[in-house]
C-alpha cells in the first residue's frame, strides 16, 4: 500500500503545505496571510500523522 511509505506521506504533506504557502505569499496579505501560513505549517505536521494512522488501521483500502 502506498500510504505505508513515509516518503509518500511526507510528500503529500509538503506538496499541500507549499501550495497553501504559495497562495498565502502571492495572493493574501496582512492577517489573512499569517493565518494561511500557520495553516500550512499545521498541515505539513499533521497530515503525515493522520495518513500513518489511516495506513495502520487499514482504512486506506476502502477509500
Rosetta blueprint (number, residue, H / E / L):
1 X L
2 X H
3 X H
4 X H
5 X L
6 X H
7 X H
8 X H
9 X H
10 X H
11 X H
12 X H
13 X H
14 X H
15 X H
16 X H
17 X H
18 X H
19 X H
20 X H
21 X H
22 X H
23 X H
24 X H
25 X H
26 X H
27 X L
28 X L
29 X L
30 X H
31 X H
32 X H
33 X H
34 X H
35 X H
36 X H
37 X H
38 X H
39 X H
40 X H
41 X H
42 X H
43 X H
44 X H
45 X H
46 X H
47 X H
48 X H
49 X H
50 X H
51 X H
52 X H
53 X H
54 X H
55 X H
56 X H
57 X H
58 X L
59 X H
60 X H
61 X H
62 X L
63 X L
